[in-house]
């Protein structure tokens, strides 16, 4: 299994508001034949690491899937798991957004910036 991680994302309040209130995750299949299964786990990071998102998504060939998750937290991390071949067949991006939907550049993670671990 291959694991991709955003790493810890700090989201401390600035003038009373956290920069990111929600996270949009985009999964894009880059295969013409087989579906790719991706597990998404989101963690609240405080004195402990607590799971708050757990979802398994099957992405059909040449399909793009978008999911939105709550992120009005001081710190968070998202971890993605695929089978070994799947990591190269799906593009994963993570976008921090304000309540208005405006992107937060500091909380943008695209596939070449994620940490890859093979298990």
URNORCOR-V275443 format. One record per residue. N is the residue number from 1. RES is the residue in one small letter. SS is DSSP state (@ for helix, = for strand, . for the rest). OMEGA is omega in degrees with one decimal (NA if undefined). NEAR is the number of other ideal C-beta (glycine too) atoms within 12 Angstrom. Layout:
N;RES;SS;OMEGA;NEAR + N;RES;SS;OMEGA;NEAR
This chain:
1;x;.;174.7;19 + 2;x;=;-179.0;28 + 3;x;=;173.0;27 + 4;x;=;-179.4;37 + 5;x;=;174.0;28 + 6;x;.;-168.9;38 + 7;x;.;-179.9;22 + 8;x;.;177.0;22 + 9;x;=;179.5;33 + 10;x;=;-174.7;23 + 11;x;.;-176.8;31 + 12;x;.;-179.8;21 + 13;x;=;173.2;15 + 14;x;=;-175.2;14 + 15;x;.;175.5;7 + 16;x;.;179.9;7 + 17;x;=;173.3;15 + 18;x;=;-179.4;28 + 19;x;.;-177.4;31 + 20;x;.;175.2;39 + 21;x;.;177.1;25 + 22;x;=;-179.9;31 + 23;x;=;173.2;38 + 24;x;=;177.7;31 + 25;x;=;-179.6;42 + 26;x;=;177.3;29 + 27;x;=;-179.0;36 + 28;x;=;177.3;24 + 29;x;=;179.5;28 + 30;x;.;179.4;23 + 31;x;.;179.6;22 + 32;x;.;-170.2;12 + 33;x;.;-170.6;12 + 34;x;.;171.6;20 + 35;x;.;177.1;24 + 36;x;=;178.1;36 + 37;x;=;-179.0;27 + 38;x;=;171.9;37 + 39;x;=;179.0;30 + 40;x;=;175.0;37 + 41;x;=;176.7;27 + 42;x;=;-177.3;32 + 43;x;=;168.0;27 + 44;x;=;179.6;25 + 45;x;=;173.7;26 + 46;x;.;174.9;17 + 47;x;.;174.0;8 + 48;x;.;177.3;10 + 49;x;=;-173.0;18 + 50;x;=;178.6;17 + 51;x;=;175.9;18 + 52;x;=;173.8;23 + 53;x;=;175.2;28 + 54;x;=;-176.4;18 + 55;x;=;174.6;23 + 56;x;=;-175.3;19 + 57;x;=;173.1;30 + 58;x;=;-178.3;20 + 59;x;=;-178.1;32 + 60;x;.;177.8;22 + 61;x;.;178.7;17 + 62;x;.;179.5;18 + 63;x;.;172.2;23 + 64;x;=;-178.7;21 + 65;x;=;178.8;27 + 66;x;=;175.6;21 + 67;x;=;176.3;28 + 68;x;=;-179.9;23 + 69;x;=;175.0;30 + 70;x;=;179.0;21 + 71;x;.;178.4;37 + 72;x;.;-173.2;24 + 73;x;.;178.5;32 + 74;x;.;178.5;20 + 75;x;=;-179.7;28 + 76;x;=;178.1;39 + 77;x;=;173.8;36 + 78;x;=;-179.6;44 + 79;x;=;-177.6;36 + 80;x;=;177.8;42 + 81;x;=;174.3;29 + 82;x;=;171.9;37 + 83;x;.;-173.0;22 + 84;x;.;-179.3;16 + 85;x;.;-174.1;18 + 86;x;@;-176.5;30 + 87;x;@;179.6;30 + 88;x;@;-175.7;19 + 89;x;.;179.7;29 + 90;x;=;173.9;39 + 91;x;=;-178.1;30 + 92;x;=;174.4;44 + 93;x;=;-178.1;29 + 94;x;=;-174.7;40 + 95;x;=;172.6;30 + 96;x;=;-178.7;35 + 97;x;=;172.5;30 + 98;x;.;178.7;24 + 99;x;.;-179.6;17 + 100;x;.;-177.8;12 + 101;x;.;179.3;14 + 102;x;.;-179.6;17 + 103;x;=;174.5;20 + 104;x;=;-174.2;29 + 105;x;=;-177.5;14 + 106;x;=;-177.6;18 + 107;x;=;177.3;36 + 108;x;=;178.0;24 + 109;x;=;177.0;34 + 110;x;.;-167.4;18 + 111;x;@;-178.2;28 + 112;x;@;179.1;11 + 113;x;@;-178.4;17 + 114;x;.;177.8;28 + 115;x;=;179.7;21 + 116;x;=;175.8;23 + 117;x;=;174.6;17 + 118;x;=;179.7;16 + 119;x;.;NA;13
